[in-house]
C-alpha cells in the first residue's frame, strides 16, 4: 500500500471512530450542545415531512453499514442536510449502501436501461419493416 493510501486509510479510520463516539447524541434534543462538525437543520426546509414527530435540530455524522458489502462508512452531516432538506428525502430514511455499492448500483441500472431502450428500438425497427398481415 502506498503512503497516500495508508494515510487516507488512517484518516478514514479516525473519522469512523469519532463518528462512533458521537452515536449517543440525540439530534432532536433541544438541550444538546452541537458537537464539532455538526450542521444545523433548517426547520423551514423540513416542513415537507408532514409529521407530528420532533424534527432534528442538527445533523451529525452517522455510521452506515452497507447492506451489500457490510462495510462501515460515515454518512456526513452535510450530505444528510442535502438529502433531507434539498432533495426532500423523508426524515425517517437512512443511507443503506456505501458509496462504492451505490455507484455500482447506478451503473447497473443505467446499463439495464440502455439495453432495454436498445431492445425497444430494435423491436420498433423490425415491426416497421415487416408487412402487416390481417
N, C-alpha and C positions, 0 to 999 in steps of 0.2 A: 504494500500500500504506500502511496506517495505521501510526502509530508503534508501536502494540501488536503488530501483525503483524510488523513489521520486527524489533522486539526479540525476539519469540518465535522468529523465523527465525534470528537471530544466536545465541540460546541453544541452539537445536536443532543448529545447525552446530557450535558449540563442543563440545557433548556428543558429537556424532558423531566429531569429531576426537579428543577424549580417549579415546573407546572404541577408535578405530583404533590409538591409541598403546599400548593395553593388549593388543592381539591376540597378542603374543608370549608372554604369560604362560600357563603350563600350570596349570589349576586342580586337577589331580590330583597335582602335585608337592608332596611334604611339605616341601621346603625353601623354597618360595616364600613371601615375606613378603606378606601380604594388602595390596593397594593400597587407597587411599581409595575408599570406596563398595562394597567387596566385602562379600558376605553369606556368612557361614559356613554350610556344609552340616551337616545333622544325619544322621549315618550310620544311625541307627535308622529314620529315615523313608525311607531309600533301599533298605532290605532287599528291597522288592518287585521289584527289578530282576533278582534271581536270575542274577547274572553273576559270573564269576571275574575280570573286568577290575577295575582300580582305579577306585573311585568318586571323584567330585570332593570335594575338601576345602572348596572355596569356590566361589561363583558371582561372576563379574564380568560387567559389561555386555558384550554382544556385538553386532556389526553383522550385520544380517539384510538380504539383498537379496530383495525381493519377487519371487515367481515371475510374477506377473501384470503389474505395472507397472514392475518393475526399480528401484524406489525404494529407497534405503538407509535403514534405520531401526534404532534402538537397541532391543535386547531387554534390558530392565533386569534386574539381578541379582535383585531382589525378585520379579519375575514368573517368572523361571526357577525360583527356590526354590519358588514356589507350584506351578508346573507339575509339577516333578519330585517334590516331597515331599507336597503336599496333594492335588493332582489325580491323583497316582500315574502320571504320564506316564513312558514308557520313557526311560531315561537317554540312549539313542542317538538320540533325536528332537530336531529343532530347529524353530524357528519358520520358516515358509516364506512367509507372507503378512504384509504390513504391516497396521496396524490398520484403515486405510480399506478395503482389499480384503477383510479378514476380516469386517468389518461388512457390506459389500455382499454377501458370500457367505452370511452368516447370514440376511440379509433375503431373498435369492433362495430359499434353502431353505425359510424359513418360508412364503413366498408359494406355492411349489410344493406344500408340504404342505397348505396351506389349500385350494388348488384341487383337489388330489387328494381330500381329505375331502369337499369340496362335491360332487364328481362321484360319489363313493360314496353319499352321502346321496341325491342325485338318482336314481341307479340303483335304490336300495332303494325309494324312493317310487314310482317307475314300476313296479317289479316287484310291489309290493303292490297297486296299483290295477288292474293288468291281470288278467283272469281267466286261470286256468291251463288249458292245453289238454293233454290226454293223448293 
